[in-house]
Amino acid sequence: IWTILGFPITRTVFLILAIAVIVSALLFFGLRKKSVIPSKFQALMESLVSFVKDGIAIDIIGPEGVKYVPWLMSVFLFVLIGNMYEVTPGVNFPVTSRMALPAMLAAISWIVFVVAGIKRQGLRYFLGIVWPSSVPAALRPLVGLFEFFSILFIRPLTLAVRLFANMVAGHLMLTLLLVSGWVFISNVGEIGAKAGIGIAWFIMALGIFIFEIVVITLQAYIFTLLSAVYVQTSLYPDH
């Protein structure tokens, strides 16, 4: 779109920056005034914070989860709004369908849960991964090898790919149906009654549109939930 100090501001970069502004505005205007009788907007934002705090941070991580609430709340809202771009008129492009963004979010989650494990256990965190004491001694080398790659490599990879793949699939499905429908309807003069197929495509796209809103919300929840689960397993490996 334009360049600032040699740094190109593409449509994707602009939309990512817009997410930061939207999330900040939602939290600021929704929580700045603690009214005894909250407005609908304040009640909504307080419910979201309580959902992440009580339903994810504390329920999954435990009492120590409170200090992870700002991070988990940021991840949840960032992914949710980034996903919602898919069904936003005039945008219709989920930024999470660009692999670099889910990969970066997964990398941050990886850093958080690894650092949490090191702070709690020291270097014994890595020893517990490669030499799990709860496994019979004869199986520890094999299980430790699997655990090493699973925890330190597979977890962030699957976290990123799960979000990326779901958003790409939904985006492509909606695009295919809407474009196909438009092609049929716009050529009604040439194909006659067959243009009715385009109407069917549009109706099907509307159904998938509603379904995608559910998927969008679910993917934001799953990404945040798994991030909390990984922190919990780093803090309490015996669990």
Backbone hydrogen bonds, N-H to C=O, Kabsch-Sander energy under -0.5 kcal/mol:
donor,donor_aa,acceptor,acceptor_aa,energy
2,W,9,I,-1.3
4,I,7,F,-2.6
5,L,3,T,-0.5
7,F,4,I,-2.3
9,I,2,W,-3.5
10,T,8,P,-1.0
14,F,10,T,-2.5
15,L,11,R,-2.3
16,I,12,T,-2.2
17,L,13,V,-2.5
18,A,14,F,-2.1
19,I,15,L,-1.6
20,A,16,I,-1.6
21,V,17,L,-1.8
22,I,18,A,-2.8
23,V,19,I,-3.1
24,S,20,A,-2.1
25,A,21,V,-2.5
26,L,22,I,-2.7
27,L,23,V,-2.3
28,F,24,S,-2.4
29,F,25,A,-2.6
30,G,26,L,-1.6
31,L,27,L,-1.5
32,R,28,F,-1.4
34,K,32,R,-0.5
35,S,33,K,-1.3
43,A,39,S,-2.9
44,L,40,K,-2.1
45,M,41,F,-2.3
46,E,42,Q,-2.7
47,S,43,A,-2.0
48,L,44,L,-2.0
49,V,45,M,-2.4
50,S,46,E,-2.5
51,F,47,S,-2.4
52,V,48,L,-2.3
53,K,49,V,-2.9
54,D,50,S,-3.0
55,G,50,S,-0.9
55,G,51,F,-1.3
56,I,51,F,-0.5
56,I,52,V,-0.8
57,A,52,V,-3.0
58,I,53,K,-2.8
59,D,54,D,-1.0
60,I,56,I,-2.1
61,I,56,I,-0.7
61,I,57,A,-1.9
62,G,57,A,-0.9
62,G,58,I,-0.7
65,G,62,G,-2.5
66,V,63,P,-1.4
67,K,64,E,-1.0
68,Y,65,G,-1.4
69,V,66,V,-1.5
72,L,68,Y,-2.7
73,M,69,V,-3.3
74,S,70,P,-2.0
75,V,71,W,-2.5
76,F,72,L,-2.6
77,L,73,M,-2.4
78,F,74,S,-2.4
79,V,75,V,-2.7
80,L,76,F,-2.5
81,I,77,L,-2.6
82,G,78,F,-2.3
83,N,79,V,-2.4
84,M,80,L,-2.2
85,Y,81,I,-1.0
86,E,83,N,-2.1
87,V,84,M,-1.2
88,T,85,Y,-1.2
91,V,88,T,-2.2
92,N,85,Y,-0.7
92,N,88,T,-2.0
93,F,85,Y,-1.0
95,V,82,G,-0.9
95,V,93,F,-0.5
97,S,94,P,-2.2
98,R,95,V,-1.6
99,M,97,S,-0.6
101,L,98,R,-1.7
103,A,99,M,-2.3
104,M,100,A,-2.0
105,L,101,L,-2.5
106,A,102,P,-2.6
107,A,103,A,-2.2
108,I,104,M,-2.1
109,S,105,L,-2.1
110,W,106,A,-2.5
111,I,107,A,-2.4
112,V,108,I,-2.4
113,F,109,S,-2.6
114,V,110,W,-2.2
115,V,111,I,-2.6
116,A,112,V,-2.3
117,G,113,F,-1.8
118,I,114,V,-2.3
119,K,115,V,-2.7
120,R,116,A,-1.8
121,Q,117,G,-2.8
122,G,118,I,-2.5
124,R,121,Q,-1.2
125,Y,122,G,-1.8
126,F,123,L,-0.8
127,L,123,L,-1.5
128,G,124,R,-2.8
129,I,125,Y,-0.8
130,V,126,F,-2.3
131,W,127,L,-2.2
135,V,132,P,-1.4
139,L,136,P,-1.7
140,R,136,P,-0.9
140,R,137,A,-0.6
143,V,139,L,-2.9
144,G,140,R,-3.1
145,L,141,P,-1.8
146,F,142,L,-2.1
147,E,143,V,-3.0
148,F,144,G,-2.5
149,F,145,L,-1.9
150,S,146,F,-2.7
151,I,147,E,-2.9
152,L,148,F,-1.9
153,F,149,F,-1.5
154,I,149,F,-2.9
155,R,150,S,-2.2
157,L,153,F,-1.4
158,T,154,I,-3.1
159,L,155,R,-2.2
160,A,156,P,-1.9
161,V,157,L,-2.8
162,R,158,T,-2.4
163,L,159,L,-1.1
164,F,160,A,-2.6
165,A,161,V,-3.2
166,N,162,R,-1.8
167,M,163,L,-1.9
168,V,164,F,-2.4
169,A,165,A,-2.5
170,G,166,N,-2.0
171,H,167,M,-2.1
172,L,168,V,-2.7
173,M,169,A,-2.2
174,L,170,G,-2.3
175,T,171,H,-2.3
176,L,172,L,-2.7
177,L,173,M,-2.2
178,L,174,L,-2.5
179,V,175,T,-2.5
180,S,176,L,-2.2
181,G,177,L,-2.4
182,W,178,L,-2.2
183,V,179,V,-2.4
184,F,180,S,-2.1
185,I,181,G,-2.4
186,S,182,W,-2.7
187,N,183,V,-0.7
187,N,184,F,-0.6
188,V,185,I,-1.4
190,E,187,N,-1.2
191,I,187,N,-2.3
192,G,188,V,-2.0
194,K,191,I,-1.5
195,A,192,G,-2.1
196,G,193,A,-2.1
197,I,194,K,-1.9
198,G,195,A,-1.4
199,I,195,A,-0.7
200,A,196,G,-1.7
201,W,197,I,-2.2
202,F,198,G,-2.2
203,I,199,I,-2.4
204,M,200,A,-2.4
205,A,201,W,-2.5
206,L,202,F,-2.0
207,G,203,I,-1.7
208,I,204,M,-2.2
209,F,205,A,-2.5
210,I,206,L,-1.9
211,F,207,G,-2.0
212,E,208,I,-2.8
213,I,209,F,-1.3
214,V,210,I,-1.1
215,V,211,F,-2.1
216,I,212,E,-3.2
217,T,213,I,-1.9
218,L,214,V,-2.6
219,Q,215,V,-2.8
220,A,216,I,-1.6
221,Y,217,T,-2.1
222,I,218,L,-2.9
223,F,219,Q,-2.4
224,T,220,A,-1.9
225,L,221,Y,-3.0
226,L,222,I,-2.9
227,S,223,F,-1.7
228,A,224,T,-2.0
229,V,225,L,-2.4
230,Y,226,L,-2.5
231,V,227,S,-1.5
232,Q,228,A,-2.4
233,T,229,V,-2.3
234,S,230,Y,-1.2
235,L,231,V,-2.1
236,Y,232,Q,-2.8
239,H,236,Y,-1.8
